[in-house]
Amino acid sequence: MAYGSGSSGGGSSESKPKSSGKMTDKQKADLKKHMAGHKDMKDMSASQLKSHRMRMMSRMRRGDSVAKAHKAIMGK
């Protein structure tokens, strides 16, 4: 049985066009702007900034906005 072939079943993961995978150019630009704000505030160490960026990227690949991803991460 071949996965992903045929017309019966599945396909629900395609409800959002960019649900996973690469980030769009707009998402990259938005994240870069967001991270520049953190760098200017000096509220995080270099390792914390990297961790925050990676977590933001992960959520944004799933389709979250910068604000939604940031709120989810910092709300913990």
All heavy atoms as TSV, in Angstrom:
chain	resi	resn	atom	element	x	y	z
A	1	MET	N	N	0.844	-1.185	0.000
A	1	MET	CA	C	0.000	0.000	0.000
A	1	MET	C	C	0.882	1.239	0.000
A	1	MET	O	O	1.747	1.389	0.857
A	1	MET	CB	C	-0.884	-0.014	1.240
A	1	MET	CG	C	-1.768	1.189	1.361
A	1	MET	SD	S	-2.817	0.978	2.809
A	1	MET	CE	C	-3.884	2.335	2.583
A	2	ALA	N	N	0.655	2.128	-0.944
A	2	ALA	CA	C	1.449	3.345	-1.055
A	2	ALA	C	C	0.772	4.468	-0.280
A	2	ALA	O	O	-0.426	4.714	-0.438
A	2	ALA	CB	C	1.592	3.728	-2.516
A	3	TYR	N	N	1.536	5.120	0.557
A	3	TYR	CA	C	0.986	6.220	1.338
A	3	TYR	C	C	0.895	7.479	0.482
A	3	TYR	O	O	1.779	7.780	-0.296
A	3	TYR	CB	C	1.861	6.506	2.561
A	3	TYR	CG	C	1.826	5.395	3.569
A	3	TYR	CD1	C	2.858	4.472	3.663
A	3	TYR	CD2	C	0.747	5.252	4.422
A	3	TYR	CE1	C	2.826	3.450	4.580
A	3	TYR	CE2	C	0.698	4.230	5.344
A	3	TYR	CZ	C	1.739	3.329	5.419
A	3	TYR	OH	O	1.693	2.321	6.331
A	4	GLY	N	N	-0.172	8.226	0.681
A	4	GLY	CA	C	-0.351	9.478	-0.025
A	4	GLY	C	C	-0.874	9.340	-1.449
A	4	GLY	O	O	-1.053	10.335	-2.122
A	5	SER	N	N	-1.113	8.148	-1.939
A	5	SER	CA	C	-1.631	7.999	-3.289
A	5	SER	C	C	-3.093	7.567	-3.225
A	5	SER	O	O	-3.556	7.034	-2.242
A	5	SER	CB	C	-0.809	6.967	-4.064
A	5	SER	OG	O	-0.927	5.699	-3.461
A	6	GLY	N	N	-3.797	7.828	-4.280
A	6	GLY	CA	C	-5.211	7.478	-4.313
A	6	GLY	C	C	-6.079	8.641	-3.883
A	6	GLY	O	O	-5.619	9.609	-3.293
A	7	SER	N	N	-7.356	8.539	-4.161
A	7	SER	CA	C	-8.259	9.649	-3.859
A	7	SER	C	C	-9.108	9.395	-2.614
A	7	SER	O	O	-9.884	10.239	-2.225
A	7	SER	CB	C	-9.180	9.898	-5.058
A	7	SER	OG	O	-9.949	8.737	-5.310
A	8	SER	N	N	-8.961	8.252	-2.004
A	8	SER	CA	C	-9.796	7.958	-0.846
A	8	SER	C	C	-9.038	8.197	0.456
A	8	SER	O	O	-7.943	7.694	0.655
A	8	SER	CB	C	-10.273	6.507	-0.885
A	8	SER	OG	O	-9.172	5.640	-0.846
A	9	GLY	N	N	-9.615	9.031	1.312
A	9	GLY	CA	C	-9.051	9.261	2.641
A	9	GLY	C	C	-7.930	10.275	2.650
A	9	GLY	O	O	-7.327	10.598	1.645
A	10	GLY	N	N	-7.656	10.792	3.854
A	10	GLY	CA	C	-6.558	11.736	4.044
A	10	GLY	C	C	-6.851	13.088	3.432
A	10	GLY	O	O	-7.977	13.425	3.126
A	11	GLY	N	N	-5.801	13.868	3.291
A	11	GLY	CA	C	-5.963	15.168	2.657
A	11	GLY	C	C	-6.386	16.268	3.603
A	11	GLY	O	O	-6.448	17.416	3.222
A	12	SER	N	N	-6.673	15.949	4.856
A	12	SER	CA	C	-7.121	16.984	5.780
A	12	SER	C	C	-5.985	17.902	6.193
A	12	SER	O	O	-6.215	19.005	6.658
A	12	SER	CB	C	-7.750	16.357	7.025
A	12	SER	OG	O	-6.789	15.584	7.711
A	13	SER	N	N	-4.744	17.469	6.025
A	13	SER	CA	C	-3.599	18.295	6.391
A	13	SER	C	C	-3.383	19.431	5.399
A	13	SER	O	O	-2.568	20.298	5.638
A	13	SER	CB	C	-2.332	17.441	6.489
A	13	SER	OG	O	-2.033	16.902	5.222
A	14	GLU	N	N	-4.103	19.446	4.303
A	14	GLU	CA	C	-3.947	20.481	3.297
A	14	GLU	C	C	-4.930	21.626	3.479
A	14	GLU	O	O	-5.167	22.392	2.560
A	14	GLU	CB	C	-4.092	19.871	1.907
A	14	GLU	CG	C	-3.004	18.865	1.580
A	14	GLU	CD	C	-3.159	18.275	0.196
A	14	GLU	OE1	O	-3.849	18.902	-0.633
A	14	GLU	OE2	O	-2.598	17.199	-0.044
A	15	SER	N	N	-5.489	21.788	4.667
A	15	SER	CA	C	-6.438	22.872	4.893
A	15	SER	C	C	-5.744	24.227	4.866
A	15	SER	O	O	-6.323	25.211	4.438
A	15	SER	CB	C	-7.154	22.679	6.233
A	15	SER	OG	O	-6.220	22.679	7.293
A	16	LYS	N	N	-4.476	24.300	5.305
A	16	LYS	CA	C	-3.690	25.522	5.207
A	16	LYS	C	C	-2.602	25.291	4.172
A	16	LYS	O	O	-1.935	24.275	4.198
A	16	LYS	CB	C	-3.028	25.840	6.559
A	16	LYS	CG	C	-3.991	26.287	7.632
A	16	LYS	CD	C	-3.245	26.671	8.878
A	16	LYS	CE	C	-4.172	27.116	9.977
A	16	LYS	NZ	N	-3.449	27.478	11.179
A	17	PRO	N	N	-2.407	26.240	3.266
A	17	PRO	CA	C	-1.407	26.023	2.231
A	17	PRO	C	C	0.014	25.908	2.770
A	17	PRO	O	O	0.816	25.178	2.244
A	17	PRO	CB	C	-1.553	27.237	1.325
A	17	PRO	CG	C	-2.400	28.206	2.034
A	17	PRO	CD	C	-3.145	27.465	3.091
A	18	LYS	N	N	0.373	26.633	3.830
A	18	LYS	CA	C	1.714	26.592	4.398
A	18	LYS	C	C	1.659	26.068	5.826
A	18	LYS	O	O	2.052	26.733	6.780
A	18	LYS	CB	C	2.344	27.995	4.386
A	18	LYS	CG	C	2.712	28.497	3.011
A	18	LYS	CD	C	3.959	27.815	2.532
A	18	LYS	CE	C	4.358	28.343	1.183
A	18	LYS	NZ	N	5.526	27.680	0.660
A	19	SER	N	N	1.144	24.862	6.014
A	19	SER	CA	C	1.008	24.316	7.361
A	19	SER	C	C	2.331	23.812	7.910
A	19	SER	O	O	2.520	23.762	9.102
A	19	SER	CB	C	-0.032	23.195	7.373
A	19	SER	OG	O	0.372	22.162	6.513
A	20	SER	N	N	3.257	23.429	7.052
A	20	SER	CA	C	4.565	22.984	7.512
A	20	SER	C	C	5.568	23.143	6.397
A	20	SER	O	O	5.206	23.378	5.251
A	20	SER	CB	C	4.504	21.530	7.958
A	20	SER	OG	O	4.188	20.713	6.861
A	21	GLY	N	N	6.830	23.015	6.711
A	21	GLY	CA	C	7.860	23.126	5.694
A	21	GLY	C	C	8.579	24.444	5.781
A	21	GLY	O	O	8.808	24.971	6.862
A	22	LYS	N	N	8.914	24.987	4.635
A	22	LYS	CA	C	9.697	26.222	4.589
A	22	LYS	C	C	8.848	27.432	4.942
A	22	LYS	O	O	7.639	27.455	4.734
A	22	LYS	CB	C	10.283	26.409	3.203
A	22	LYS	CG	C	11.292	25.346	2.834
A	22	LYS	CD	C	11.909	25.651	1.495
A	22	LYS	CE	C	12.952	24.613	1.145
A	22	LYS	NZ	N	13.581	24.894	-0.138
A	23	MET	N	N	9.522	28.455	5.467
A	23	MET	CA	C	8.852	29.705	5.780
A	23	MET	C	C	8.820	30.587	4.533
A	23	MET	O	O	9.723	30.544	3.708
A	23	MET	CB	C	9.599	30.438	6.902
A	23	MET	CG	C	9.536	29.749	8.239
A	23	MET	SD	S	10.598	30.497	9.488
A	23	MET	CE	C	9.932	32.129	9.616
A	24	THR	N	N	7.784	31.406	4.418
A	24	THR	CA	C	7.688	32.339	3.300
A	24	THR	C	C	8.637	33.508	3.543
A	24	THR	O	O	9.127	33.717	4.655
A	24	THR	CB	C	6.258	32.877	3.154
A	24	THR	OG1	O	5.926	33.636	4.316
A	24	THR	CG2	C	5.251	31.754	2.969
A	25	ASP	N	N	8.878	34.285	2.503
A	25	ASP	CA	C	9.747	35.452	2.638
A	25	ASP	C	C	9.162	36.459	3.615
A	25	ASP	O	O	9.900	37.102	4.368
A	25	ASP	CB	C	9.970	36.120	1.279
A	25	ASP	CG	C	10.835	35.281	0.347
A	25	ASP	OD1	O	11.572	34.412	0.855
A	25	ASP	OD2	O	10.772	35.499	-0.876
A	26	LYS	N	N	7.839	36.594	3.637
A	26	LYS	CA	C	7.191	37.521	4.566
A	26	LYS	C	C	7.397	37.055	6.008
A	26	LYS	O	O	7.686	37.860	6.891
A	26	LYS	CB	C	5.704	37.649	4.261
A	26	LYS	CG	C	5.008	38.655	5.169
A	26	LYS	CD	C	3.519	38.696	4.928
A	26	LYS	CE	C	2.795	39.709	5.762
A	26	LYS	NZ	N	3.218	39.866	7.128
A	27	GLN	N	N	7.244	35.755	6.245
A	27	GLN	CA	C	7.455	35.223	7.588
A	27	GLN	C	C	8.893	35.445	8.036
A	27	GLN	O	O	9.133	35.812	9.187
A	27	GLN	CB	C	7.135	33.730	7.627
A	27	GLN	CG	C	5.662	33.402	7.588
A	27	GLN	CD	C	5.432	31.911	7.528
A	27	GLN	OE1	O	6.097	31.188	6.784
A	27	GLN	NE2	N	4.488	31.427	8.306
A	28	LYS	N	N	9.840	35.230	7.136
A	28	LYS	CA	C	11.251	35.437	7.469
A	28	LYS	C	C	11.511	36.891	7.843
A	28	LYS	O	O	12.219	37.180	8.805
A	28	LYS	CB	C	12.146	35.036	6.298
A	28	LYS	CG	C	12.213	33.546	6.060
A	28	LYS	CD	C	13.074	33.246	4.845
A	28	LYS	CE	C	13.032	31.785	4.481
A	28	LYS	NZ	N	13.796	31.503	3.254
A	29	ALA	N	N	10.946	37.809	7.061
A	29	ALA	CA	C	11.132	39.235	7.323
A	29	ALA	C	C	10.496	39.629	8.658
A	29	ALA	O	O	11.089	40.395	9.435
A	29	ALA	CB	C	10.540	40.062	6.190
A	30	ASP	N	N	9.302	39.112	8.923
A	30	ASP	CA	C	8.616	39.408	10.176
A	30	ASP	C	C	9.404	38.890	11.377
A	30	ASP	O	O	9.535	39.569	12.394
A	30	ASP	CB	C	7.212	38.797	10.187
A	30	ASP	CG	C	6.264	39.482	9.215
A	30	ASP	OD1	O	6.586	40.599	8.740
A	30	ASP	OD2	O	5.203	38.902	8.928
A	31	LEU	N	N	9.956	37.689	11.254
A	31	LEU	CA	C	10.739	37.107	12.343
A	31	LEU	C	C	12.028	37.894	12.565
A	31	LEU	O	O	12.425	38.147	13.705
A	31	LEU	CB	C	11.058	35.642	12.056
A	31	LEU	CG	C	11.873	34.923	13.131
A	31	LEU	CD1	C	11.150	34.924	14.470
A	31	LEU	CD2	C	12.166	33.500	12.711
A	32	LYS	N	N	12.662	38.309	11.469
A	32	LYS	CA	C	13.902	39.080	11.571
A	32	LYS	C	C	13.644	40.403	12.298
A	32	LYS	O	O	14.427	40.812	13.172
A	32	LYS	CB	C	14.460	39.349	10.172
A	32	LYS	CG	C	15.845	39.918	10.156
A	32	LYS	CD	C	16.398	39.943	8.745
A	32	LYS	CE	C	17.840	40.365	8.750
A	32	LYS	NZ	N	18.434	40.312	7.414
A	33	LYS	N	N	12.537	41.049	11.970
A	33	LYS	CA	C	12.163	42.306	12.628
A	33	LYS	C	C	11.875	42.071	14.108
A	33	LYS	O	O	12.303	42.841	14.971
A	33	LYS	CB	C	10.932	42.896	11.932
A	33	LYS	CG	C	10.503	44.237	12.453
A	33	LYS	CD	C	9.307	44.758	11.670
A	33	LYS	CE	C	8.808	46.063	12.246
A	33	LYS	NZ	N	7.616	46.542	11.541
A	34	HIS	N	N	11.184	40.994	14.420
A	34	HIS	CA	C	10.855	40.648	15.805
A	34	HIS	C	C	12.126	40.397	16.616
A	34	HIS	O	O	12.273	40.878	17.738
A	34	HIS	CB	C	9.960	39.402	15.820
A	34	HIS	CG	C	9.705	38.854	17.184
A	34	HIS	ND1	N	8.783	39.400	18.046
A	34	HIS	CD2	C	10.269	37.814	17.853
A	34	HIS	CE1	C	8.795	38.711	19.176
A	34	HIS	NE2	N	9.689	37.745	19.087
A	35	MET	N	N	13.058	39.641	16.037
A	35	MET	CA	C	14.291	39.308	16.745
A	35	MET	C	C	15.190	40.533	16.922
A	35	MET	O	O	15.902	40.645	17.914
A	35	MET	CB	C	15.050	38.193	16.019
A	35	MET	CG	C	14.321	36.861	16.032
A	35	MET	SD	S	13.781	36.286	17.665
A	35	MET	CE	C	15.332	36.082	18.491
A	36	ALA	N	N	15.156	41.469	15.981
A	36	ALA	CA	C	15.931	42.700	16.110
A	36	ALA	C	C	15.465	43.494	17.330
A	36	ALA	O	O	16.271	44.103	18.031
A	36	ALA	CB	C	15.806	43.542	14.845
A	37	GLY	N	N	14.171	43.449	17.601
A	37	GLY	CA	C	13.632	44.122	18.786
A	37	GLY	C	C	14.179	43.521	20.066
A	37	GLY	O	O	14.521	44.245	21.011
A	38	HIS	N	N	14.291	42.214	20.127
A	38	HIS	CA	C	14.853	41.553	21.312
A	38	HIS	C	C	16.335	41.866	21.464
A	38	HIS	O	O	16.819	42.068	22.570
A	38	HIS	CB	C	14.665	40.031	21.232
A	38	HIS	CG	C	13.304	39.569	21.637
A	38	HIS	ND1	N	12.805	39.732	22.899
A	38	HIS	CD2	C	12.328	38.956	20.926
A	38	HIS	CE1	C	11.590	39.236	22.956
A	38	HIS	NE2	N	11.269	38.762	21.773
A	39	LYS	N	N	17.028	41.912	20.343
A	39	LYS	CA	C	18.464	42.178	20.392
A	39	LYS	C	C	18.729	43.589	20.910
A	39	LYS	O	O	19.655	43.813	21.693
A	39	LYS	CB	C	19.057	42.001	18.989
A	39	LYS	CG	C	20.555	41.928	18.958
A	39	LYS	CD	C	21.048	41.581	17.563
A	39	LYS	CE	C	22.548	41.405	17.538
A	39	LYS	NZ	N	23.041	41.073	16.209
A	40	ASP	N	N	17.894	44.544	20.498
A	40	ASP	CA	C	18.049	45.928	20.937
A	40	ASP	C	C	17.735	46.102	22.419
A	40	ASP	O	O	18.351	46.909	23.098
A	40	ASP	CB	C	17.155	46.860	20.110
A	40	ASP	CG	C	17.619	46.976	18.660
A	40	ASP	OD1	O	18.786	46.625	18.382
A	40	ASP	OD2	O	16.816	47.406	17.817
A	41	MET	N	N	16.769	45.323	22.916
A	41	MET	CA	C	16.379	45.447	24.325
A	41	MET	C	C	17.396	44.805	25.255
A	41	MET	O	O	17.426	45.112	26.432
A	41	MET	CB	C	15.013	44.788	24.564
A	41	MET	CG	C	13.858	45.555	23.987
A	41	MET	SD	S	12.264	44.907	24.514
A	41	MET	CE	C	12.212	43.332	23.711
A	42	LYS	N	N	18.203	43.883	24.730
A	42	LYS	CA	C	19.195	43.152	25.519
A	42	LYS	C	C	18.553	42.465	26.723
A	42	LYS	O	O	19.101	42.435	27.813
A	42	LYS	CB	C	20.323	44.075	25.974
A	42	LYS	CG	C	21.094	44.703	24.826
A	42	LYS	CD	C	22.317	45.426	25.310
A	42	LYS	CE	C	23.036	46.158	24.225
A	42	LYS	NZ	N	23.482	45.420	23.103
A	43	ASP	N	N	17.355	41.921	26.501
A	43	ASP	CA	C	16.642	41.232	27.577
A	43	ASP	C	C	16.946	39.745	27.626
A	43	ASP	O	O	16.512	39.053	28.539
A	43	ASP	CB	C	15.137	41.465	27.466
A	43	ASP	CG	C	14.539	40.939	26.168
A	43	ASP	OD1	O	15.306	40.710	25.216
A	43	ASP	OD2	O	13.316	40.776	26.106
A	44	MET	N	N	17.716	39.235	26.645
A	44	MET	CA	C	18.048	37.816	26.587
A	44	MET	C	C	19.525	37.648	26.245
A	44	MET	O	O	20.099	38.460	25.525
A	44	MET	CB	C	17.221	37.100	25.518
A	44	MET	CG	C	15.749	37.046	25.752
A	44	MET	SD	S	14.980	36.094	24.428
A	44	MET	CE	C	13.266	36.377	24.763
A	45	SER	N	N	20.116	36.555	26.742
A	45	SER	CA	C	21.489	36.230	26.371
A	45	SER	C	C	21.500	35.681	24.943
A	45	SER	O	O	20.451	35.416	24.359
A	45	SER	CB	C	22.075	35.203	27.328
A	45	SER	OG	O	21.429	33.954	27.158
A	46	ALA	N	N	22.700	35.484	24.398
A	46	ALA	CA	C	22.822	34.981	23.024
A	46	ALA	C	C	22.174	33.606	22.875
A	46	ALA	O	O	21.477	33.342	21.899
A	46	ALA	CB	C	24.285	34.926	22.625
A	47	SER	N	N	22.384	32.733	23.847
A	47	SER	CA	C	21.797	31.391	23.757
A	47	SER	C	C	20.281	31.437	23.907
A	47	SER	O	O	19.561	30.670	23.260
A	47	SER	CB	C	22.402	30.454	24.803
A	47	SER	OG	O	22.145	30.923	26.098
A	48	GLN	N	N	19.783	32.349	24.737
A	48	GLN	CA	C	18.329	32.501	24.886
A	48	GLN	C	C	17.712	33.050	23.603
A	48	GLN	O	O	16.617	32.641	23.216
A	48	GLN	CB	C	18.008	33.422	26.060
A	48	GLN	CG	C	18.259	32.801	27.410
A	48	GLN	CD	C	18.070	33.802	28.532
A	48	GLN	OE1	O	18.434	34.978	28.405
A	48	GLN	NE2	N	17.526	33.339	29.645
A	49	LEU	N	N	18.418	33.993	22.955
A	49	LEU	CA	C	17.928	34.540	21.688
A	49	LEU	C	C	17.829	33.455	20.626
A	49	LEU	O	O	16.842	33.376	19.891
A	49	LEU	CB	C	18.850	35.656	21.190
A	49	LEU	CG	C	18.698	37.013	21.843
A	49	LEU	CD1	C	19.813	37.942	21.409
A	49	LEU	CD2	C	17.348	37.631	21.517
A	50	LYS	N	N	18.850	32.595	20.545
A	50	LYS	CA	C	18.844	31.520	19.557
A	50	LYS	C	C	17.701	30.549	19.830
A	50	LYS	O	O	16.988	30.141	18.912
A	50	LYS	CB	C	20.177	30.779	19.571
A	50	LYS	CG	C	20.274	29.717	18.509
A	50	LYS	CD	C	21.642	29.074	18.478
A	50	LYS	CE	C	21.703	28.001	17.414
A	50	LYS	NZ	N	23.013	27.356	17.358
A	51	SER	N	N	17.523	30.193	21.098
A	51	SER	CA	C	16.449	29.279	21.469
A	51	SER	C	C	15.088	29.889	21.136
A	51	SER	O	O	14.198	29.214	20.593
A	51	SER	CB	C	16.530	28.954	22.957
A	51	SER	OG	O	15.455	28.153	23.351
A	52	HIS	N	N	14.924	31.159	21.455
A	52	HIS	CA	C	13.660	31.858	21.186
A	52	HIS	C	C	13.389	31.878	19.680
A	52	HIS	O	O	12.267	31.613	19.239
A	52	HIS	CB	C	13.735	33.277	21.744
A	52	HIS	CG	C	12.469	34.062	21.581
A	52	HIS	ND1	N	11.338	33.799	22.312
A	52	HIS	CD2	C	12.166	35.091	20.767
A	52	HIS	CE1	C	10.374	34.645	21.950
A	52	HIS	NE2	N	10.861	35.433	21.010
A	53	ARG	N	N	14.430	32.162	18.894
A	53	ARG	CA	C	14.281	32.220	17.441
A	53	ARG	C	C	13.871	30.860	16.881
A	53	ARG	O	O	12.982	30.769	16.027
A	53	ARG	CB	C	15.599	32.672	16.808
A	53	ARG	CG	C	15.538	32.827	15.320
A	53	ARG	CD	C	16.839	33.432	14.790
A	53	ARG	NE	N	16.775	33.587	13.370
A	53	ARG	CZ	C	17.106	32.638	12.479
A	53	ARG	NH1	N	17.539	31.476	12.910
A	53	ARG	NH2	N	17.017	32.865	11.201
A	54	MET	N	N	14.505	29.809	17.372
A	54	MET	CA	C	14.174	28.462	16.888
A	54	MET	C	C	12.737	28.080	17.225
A	54	MET	O	O	12.019	27.490	16.414
A	54	MET	CB	C	15.129	27.421	17.482
A	54	MET	CG	C	16.556	27.542	17.018
A	54	MET	SD	S	16.676	27.309	15.247
A	54	MET	CE	C	17.855	28.554	14.831
A	55	ARG	N	N	12.309	28.416	18.427
A	55	ARG	CA	C	10.938	28.108	18.837
A	55	ARG	C	C	9.936	28.917	18.025
A	55	ARG	O	O	8.874	28.414	17.645
A	55	ARG	CB	C	10.766	28.365	20.330
A	55	ARG	CG	C	11.569	27.378	21.183
A	55	ARG	CD	C	11.537	27.725	22.631
A	55	ARG	NE	N	10.267	27.338	23.209
A	55	ARG	CZ	C	9.904	27.610	24.454
A	55	ARG	NH1	N	10.714	28.255	25.262
A	55	ARG	NH2	N	8.735	27.230	24.909
A	56	MET	N	N	10.272	30.176	17.744
A	56	MET	CA	C	9.404	31.020	16.917
A	56	MET	C	C	9.299	30.442	15.500
A	56	MET	O	O	8.206	30.364	14.939
A	56	MET	CB	C	9.963	32.450	16.843
A	56	MET	CG	C	9.890	33.244	18.126
A	56	MET	SD	S	8.232	33.796	18.541
A	56	MET	CE	C	7.935	34.995	17.263
A	57	MET	N	N	10.433	30.030	14.945
A	57	MET	CA	C	10.424	29.460	13.597
A	57	MET	C	C	9.561	28.207	13.535
A	57	MET	O	O	8.797	28.013	12.586
A	57	MET	CB	C	11.853	29.111	13.163
A	57	MET	CG	C	12.683	30.307	12.778
A	57	MET	SD	S	14.401	29.929	12.448
A	57	MET	CE	C	14.289	28.723	11.166
A	58	SER	N	N	9.663	27.379	14.546
A	58	SER	CA	C	8.882	26.147	14.582
A	58	SER	C	C	7.392	26.441	14.553
A	58	SER	O	O	6.630	25.824	13.802
A	58	SER	CB	C	9.242	25.352	15.837
A	58	SER	OG	O	8.435	24.223	15.959
A	59	ARG	N	N	6.977	27.382	15.359
A	59	ARG	CA	C	5.553	27.727	15.402
A	59	ARG	C	C	5.098	28.425	14.126
A	59	ARG	O	O	3.984	28.202	13.656
A	59	ARG	CB	C	5.261	28.593	16.614
A	59	ARG	CG	C	5.388	27.810	17.902
A	59	ARG	CD	C	4.573	28.461	18.991
A	59	ARG	NE	N	4.640	27.659	20.186
A	59	ARG	CZ	C	3.608	26.964	20.659
A	59	ARG	NH1	N	2.454	26.989	20.049
A	59	ARG	NH2	N	3.732	26.267	21.752
A	60	MET	N	N	5.942	29.279	13.574
A	60	MET	CA	C	5.561	30.005	12.365
A	60	MET	C	C	5.446	29.058	11.165
A	60	MET	O	O	4.620	29.277	10.283
A	60	MET	CB	C	6.550	31.125	12.086
A	60	MET	CG	C	6.433	32.266	13.095
A	60	MET	SD	S	7.654	33.543	12.888
A	60	MET	CE	C	7.026	34.359	11.433
A	61	ARG	N	N	6.258	27.994	11.138
A	61	ARG	CA	C	6.129	27.000	10.070
A	61	ARG	C	C	4.783	26.297	10.133
A	61	ARG	O	O	4.279	25.829	9.130
A	61	ARG	CB	C	7.251	25.957	10.173
A	61	ARG	CG	C	8.556	26.425	9.646
A	61	ARG	CD	C	9.538	25.274	9.558
A	61	ARG	NE	N	10.881	25.771	9.510
A	61	ARG	CZ	C	11.764	25.679	10.504
A	61	ARG	NH1	N	11.457	25.091	11.627
A	61	ARG	NH2	N	12.971	26.165	10.367
A	62	ARG	N	N	4.229	26.200	11.316
A	62	ARG	CA	C	2.907	25.571	11.485
A	62	ARG	C	C	1.773	26.510	11.090
A	62	ARG	O	O	0.614	26.114	11.082
A	62	ARG	CB	C	2.709	25.147	12.938
A	62	ARG	CG	C	3.626	24.052	13.382
A	62	ARG	CD	C	3.303	23.646	14.790
A	62	ARG	NE	N	4.522	23.294	15.493
A	62	ARG	CZ	C	4.666	23.290	16.801
A	62	ARG	NH1	N	3.675	23.630	17.580
A	62	ARG	NH2	N	5.801	22.959	17.351
A	63	GLY	N	N	2.097	27.780	10.840
A	63	GLY	CA	C	1.080	28.715	10.392
A	63	GLY	C	C	0.738	29.816	11.380
A	63	GLY	O	O	-0.117	30.641	11.098
A	64	ASP	N	N	1.402	29.843	12.542
A	64	ASP	CA	C	1.134	30.899	13.519
A	64	ASP	C	C	1.745	32.217	13.057
A	64	ASP	O	O	2.769	32.232	12.377
A	64	ASP	CB	C	1.740	30.550	14.886
A	64	ASP	CG	C	0.974	29.447	15.603
A	64	ASP	OD1	O	-0.036	28.975	15.043
A	64	ASP	OD2	O	1.385	29.063	16.703
A	65	SER	N	N	1.123	33.320	13.473
A	65	SER	CA	C	1.704	34.632	13.216
A	65	SER	C	C	2.807	34.883	14.234
A	65	SER	O	O	2.954	34.139	15.205
A	65	SER	CB	C	0.631	35.714	13.353
A	65	SER	OG	O	0.193	35.786	14.698
A	66	VAL	N	N	3.584	35.950	14.029
A	66	VAL	CA	C	4.651	36.295	14.970
A	66	VAL	C	C	4.059	36.550	16.349
A	66	VAL	O	O	4.558	36.040	17.355
A	66	VAL	CB	C	5.436	37.535	14.482
A	66	VAL	CG1	C	6.404	38.017	15.540
A	66	VAL	CG2	C	6.180	37.219	13.209
A	67	ALA	N	N	2.986	37.317	16.403
A	67	ALA	CA	C	2.370	37.658	17.683
A	67	ALA	C	C	1.840	36.420	18.405
A	67	ALA	O	O	2.046	36.254	19.614
A	67	ALA	CB	C	1.241	38.659	17.467
A	68	LYS	N	N	1.176	35.543	17.662
A	68	LYS	CA	C	0.608	34.338	18.263
A	68	LYS	C	C	1.713	33.400	18.755
A	68	LYS	O	O	1.631	32.837	19.847
A	68	LYS	CB	C	-0.280	33.618	17.246
A	68	LYS	CG	C	-1.052	32.453	17.820
A	68	LYS	CD	C	-1.996	31.865	16.792
A	68	LYS	CE	C	-2.744	30.672	17.358
A	68	LYS	NZ	N	-3.594	30.046	16.345
A	69	ALA	N	N	2.765	33.244	17.954
A	69	ALA	CA	C	3.886	32.380	18.340
A	69	ALA	C	C	4.592	32.938	19.571
A	69	ALA	O	O	4.909	32.206	20.505
A	69	ALA	CB	C	4.863	32.246	17.178
A	70	HIS	N	N	4.824	34.243	19.587
A	70	HIS	CA	C	5.519	34.876	20.712
A	70	HIS	C	C	4.703	34.751	22.004
A	70	HIS	O	O	5.249	34.437	23.061
A	70	HIS	CB	C	5.797	36.337	20.399
A	70	HIS	CG	C	6.595	37.041	21.438
A	70	HIS	ND1	N	7.939	36.828	21.611
A	70	HIS	CD2	C	6.240	37.933	22.385
A	70	HIS	CE1	C	8.365	37.566	22.608
A	70	HIS	NE2	N	7.361	38.249	23.088
A	71	LYS	N	N	3.407	34.967	21.882
A	71	LYS	CA	C	2.539	34.862	23.050
A	71	LYS	C	C	2.541	33.440	23.610
A	71	LYS	O	O	2.590	33.235	24.828
A	71	LYS	CB	C	1.106	35.281	22.678
A	71	LYS	CG	C	0.165	35.337	23.863
A	71	LYS	CD	C	-1.208	35.825	23.444
A	71	LYS	CE	C	-2.142	35.843	24.617
A	71	LYS	NZ	N	-3.490	36.265	24.240
A	72	ALA	N	N	2.530	32.452	22.733
A	72	ALA	CA	C	2.525	31.050	23.161
A	72	ALA	C	C	3.837	30.686	23.858
A	72	ALA	O	O	3.846	29.962	24.854
A	72	ALA	CB	C	2.292	30.145	21.970
A	73	ILE	N	N	4.947	31.187	23.340
A	73	ILE	CA	C	6.254	30.864	23.911
A	73	ILE	C	C	6.483	31.601	25.219
A	73	ILE	O	O	6.902	31.013	26.213
A	73	ILE	CB	C	7.372	31.219	22.905
A	73	ILE	CG1	C	7.296	30.265	21.708
A	73	ILE	CG2	C	8.740	31.134	23.565
A	73	ILE	CD1	C	8.148	30.696	20.545
A	74	MET	N	N	6.200	32.879	25.246
A	74	MET	CA	C	6.485	33.691	26.441
A	74	MET	C	C	5.411	33.537	27.515
A	74	MET	O	O	5.646	33.885	28.663
A	74	MET	CB	C	6.619	35.179	26.052
A	74	MET	CG	C	7.755	35.434	25.090
A	74	MET	SD	S	9.357	34.813	25.613
A	74	MET	CE	C	9.797	36.041	26.816
A	75	GLY	N	N	4.275	32.987	27.148
A	75	GLY	CA	C	3.193	32.812	28.099
A	75	GLY	C	C	3.419	31.675	29.070
A	75	GLY	O	O	2.717	31.527	30.055
A	76	LYS	N	N	4.432	30.848	28.809
A	76	LYS	CA	C	4.700	29.691	29.642
A	76	LYS	C	C	5.310	30.073	30.959
A	76	LYS	O	O	5.992	31.005	31.119
A	76	LYS	CB	C	5.634	28.713	28.913
A	76	LYS	CG	C	4.946	28.038	27.762
A	76	LYS	CD	C	5.849	27.036	27.120
A	76	LYS	CE	C	5.145	26.294	26.002
A	76	LYS	NZ	N	5.967	25.306	25.365
